[in-house]
Amino acid sequence: MSADTPATGDAPAARTDGPAGAGAGAEPAAPVLPGTDAPIADGELVVLTDRKGRRYLVTLRSGDEWHSHGGLVAHDEIIGSPEGVSVHTSKGMEVTALRPTRDEFVLKMKRGAQVVYTKDQAMIVALGDVRPGCTVVEAGAGSGALTLALLAAVGESGQVVSFEHREDHARIARRNVTRFHGGEPTNWELVVDDVTAALSTRTAHRVVLDLLEPWDVVAATAEALPPGGIVVAYTPGVPQVMRFTDTLWADGRFTDVRTSETLVRPWDVDGLAVRPAHRMVAHTAFLTTARRVPRRADGGPARRRRKADTGGSVDWGATDDLRVAGS
Ligand SMILES: C[S@@+](CC[C@H](N)C(=O)[O-])C[C@H]1O[C@@H](n2cnc3c(N)ncnc32)[C@H](O)[C@@H]1O
């Protein structure tokens, strides 16, 4: 019996995805791309959506039941059906079963650290020019949400190496990535270690940083990236952007340092009532990108400044206070 709830959105406590926890003995099924003719199989992950739009992530096991406040559904009613099948609970509530998209999976999966959502994942892949065949090093892995997007972007010919220094977060990232892929991807390496020292021993086409103090990793990033390589940092705060940007320019091996923010505004479309949704996720973080260039004898590329700028530099010093030195 299972009882997924929208609050946790995850498999119930008594259920694990591995054979050890599978009451009916089914192995987790290899995921099938949403949108094929293949009927939904025993062991597959589906997202059940009720009429209010509430979603529940469920791993199907023959013989199991899904329980909610709106009644129960036998998993066997869904297994063998085409994707998109609608079934009724014992209390008459209709739910629709679809294979989850990555976005749906990330919204419902178990979390340790705060995740990078789809709007920023998409821009990290686009601005970082992460494409099939790329080797990407990311830090930290957190809950593995961004890892899933990077794995999709590099494809089977590419590789993702994820650093995570917290064992508990690494466990959650491994579980999420494995659950979504129906097994651990062979082109993914999860390194449970501090990235600061380890990064310089790696070579990557792209480095993606989602950690509190990315400036600590700038020198190691320059070691890991050959000229032309790209670093992308996801940082929630303005002081982080300033310090990361300053550190990139000061290193002398980066150019084209740019920062942007992505806002996505959903709209409600219902007959003649068409308007922006009352709620939107506004600020999440800034994305700062830079290109690696060879170190030059004159210290590196000059930072371009607007005429109106004071040209003041920030002494980051031993404290984290912003102290503007000179102009
Ligand atoms: C905000 S989370 C990353 C979330 C992740 N991008 C996702 O989408 O699920 C930041 C993670 O970086 C890890 N971290 C911070 N500093 C690190 C370091 N120096 N080396 C490795 N991991 C680090 C933290 O433990 C945390 O799990």
The ligand as an SDF file (V2000), in Angstrom:
LIG
                    3D

 27 29  0  0  0  0  0  0  0  0999 V2000
   22.1480   25.1070   -3.1760 C   0  0  0  0  0  0  0  0  0  0  0  0
   22.8510   23.5480   -3.1130 S   0  0  0  0  0  0  0  0  0  0  0  0
   22.9510   22.9880   -4.7780 C   0  0  0  0  0  0  0  0  0  0  0  0
   21.6130   22.5980   -5.3410 C   0  0  0  0  0  0  0  0  0  0  0  0
   21.7120   21.9070   -6.6780 C   0  0  0  0  0  0  0  0  0  0  0  0
   22.2880   22.7720   -7.6880 N   0  0  0  0  0  0  0  0  0  0  0  0
   20.3400   21.4110   -7.1250 C   0  0  0  0  0  0  0  0  0  0  0  0
   19.8110   21.9440   -8.1130 O   0  0  0  0  0  0  0  0  0  0  0  0
   19.8050   20.4960   -6.4990 O   0  0  0  0  0  0  0  0  0  0  0  0
   24.5320   23.8880   -2.7520 C   0  0  0  0  0  0  0  0  0  0  0  0
   25.2950   22.6280   -2.4000 C   0  0  0  0  0  0  0  0  0  0  0  0
   26.6790   22.9060   -2.4830 O   0  0  0  0  0  0  0  0  0  0  0  0
   27.3270   22.1460   -1.5040 C   0  0  0  0  0  0  0  0  0  0  0  0
   28.6430   22.7600   -1.3040 N   0  0  0  0  0  0  0  0  0  0  0  0
   28.9050   23.9860   -0.7750 C   0  0  0  0  0  0  0  0  0  0  0  0
   30.2280   24.2330   -0.7900 N   0  0  0  0  0  0  0  0  0  0  0  0
   30.8250   23.1390   -1.3540 C   0  0  0  0  0  0  0  0  0  0  0  0
   32.1670   22.7920   -1.6430 C   0  0  0  0  0  0  0  0  0  0  0  0
   33.1780   23.6360   -1.3600 N   0  0  0  0  0  0  0  0  0  0  0  0
   32.4320   21.5960   -2.2390 N   0  0  0  0  0  0  0  0  0  0  0  0
   31.4050   20.7320   -2.5240 C   0  0  0  0  0  0  0  0  0  0  0  0
   30.0920   21.0080   -2.2500 N   0  0  0  0  0  0  0  0  0  0  0  0
   29.8060   22.2020   -1.6900 C   0  0  0  0  0  0  0  0  0  0  0  0
   26.3770   22.2160   -0.3230 C   0  0  0  0  0  0  0  0  0  0  0  0
   26.5920   21.1720    0.6090 O   0  0  0  0  0  0  0  0  0  0  0  0
   25.0200   22.1310   -0.9990 C   0  0  0  0  0  0  0  0  0  0  0  0
   24.5500   20.8080   -1.0350 O   0  0  0  0  0  0  0  0  0  0  0  0
  1  2  1  0
  2  3  1  0
  2 10  1  0
  3  4  1  0
  4  5  1  0
  5  6  1  0
  5  7  1  0
  7  8  2  0
  7  9  1  0
 10 11  1  0
 11 12  1  0
 11 26  1  0
 12 13  1  0
 13 14  1  0
 13 24  1  0
 14 15  1  0
 14 23  1  0
 15 16  2  0
 16 17  1  0
 17 18  1  0
 17 23  2  0
 18 19  1  0
 18 20  2  0
 20 21  1  0
 21 22  2  0
 22 23  1  0
 24 25  1  0
 24 26  1  0
 26 27  1  0
M  CHG  2   2   1   9  -1
M  END
$$$$
